[in-house]
Amino acid sequence: MAAVDFETAAAALVAGALACSPGEGRVLRLAASIAAGVPVNLREALTGLDAANSGLVAVAVLHAAGHRGLQAGGGR
């Protein structure tokens, strides 16, 4: 079983210790917020995401809100 320490990963991102693209950093910040309650500025994190990552984030938010099986756009 794998586990991610999102608080540590987000802190490493802020410290510049993770080599990732700006888009990857945004997705990590959003995942850390959903998974571990790490505060994130949505305006900063969402601005600049491409369509694919925006859709994945939307599906993750739906899933976290208990709407499993839904996809971005409201479809099943």
C-alpha positions as CSV (number, residue, x, y, z in Angstrom):
1,M,0.0,0.0,0.0
2,A,1.3,3.4,-0.9
3,A,0.7,6.6,1.1
4,V,1.4,10.3,0.5
5,D,2.3,12.7,3.2
6,F,0.6,15.7,1.5
7,E,1.6,18.2,4.2
8,T,5.3,17.3,3.8
9,A,5.0,17.3,0.0
10,A,3.3,20.7,0.0
11,A,6.0,22.1,2.3
12,A,8.7,20.7,0.1
13,L,7.0,22.4,-2.9
14,V,6.9,25.7,-1.1
15,A,10.6,25.3,-0.1
16,G,11.6,24.7,-3.7
17,A,12.7,21.1,-2.9
18,L,10.5,19.4,-5.5
19,A,11.4,19.5,-9.2
20,C,8.0,19.9,-11.0
21,S,6.3,22.1,-13.6
22,P,4.1,24.9,-12.5
23,G,1.0,22.8,-13.5
24,E,2.2,19.9,-11.5
25,G,2.7,22.2,-8.5
26,R,-0.8,23.5,-8.8
27,V,-2.2,20.0,-8.9
28,L,-0.2,19.0,-5.9
29,R,-1.4,22.0,-3.9
30,L,-5.0,21.2,-4.8
31,A,-4.5,17.5,-3.9
32,A,-2.9,18.4,-0.6
33,S,-5.8,20.7,0.2
34,I,-8.4,18.0,-0.5
35,A,-6.5,15.2,1.2
36,A,-5.0,16.9,4.2
37,G,-6.6,20.3,4.6
38,V,-3.5,22.2,3.5
39,P,-4.7,25.8,2.7
40,V,-4.6,26.7,-1.0
41,N,-5.4,29.9,-2.8
42,L,-7.9,28.6,-5.4
43,R,-7.4,31.6,-7.7
44,E,-3.6,30.9,-7.9
45,A,-4.0,27.1,-8.1
46,L,-6.7,27.0,-10.7
47,T,-5.5,29.7,-13.0
48,G,-3.3,28.3,-15.7
49,L,-4.4,24.7,-15.4
50,D,-4.9,23.1,-18.8
51,A,-8.2,21.5,-19.8
52,A,-7.1,18.0,-18.9
53,N,-5.9,18.9,-15.4
54,S,-8.9,21.2,-14.8
55,G,-11.2,18.2,-15.6
56,L,-9.2,15.9,-13.2
57,V,-9.4,18.5,-10.4
58,A,-13.2,18.9,-11.0
59,V,-13.6,15.1,-10.8
60,A,-11.5,15.0,-7.6
61,V,-13.6,17.7,-6.0
62,L,-16.8,15.8,-7.0
63,H,-15.4,12.6,-5.5
64,A,-14.3,14.4,-2.3
65,A,-17.8,15.8,-2.0
66,G,-19.3,12.3,-2.1
67,H,-20.4,12.4,-5.7
68,R,-18.6,9.2,-6.8
69,G,-19.2,8.1,-10.3
70,L,-19.8,11.6,-11.6
71,Q,-17.5,13.2,-14.1
72,A,-16.8,16.8,-14.8
73,G,-19.8,18.3,-16.7
74,G,-22.3,16.3,-14.6
75,G,-22.3,13.1,-16.7
76,R,-22.0,9.6,-15.4
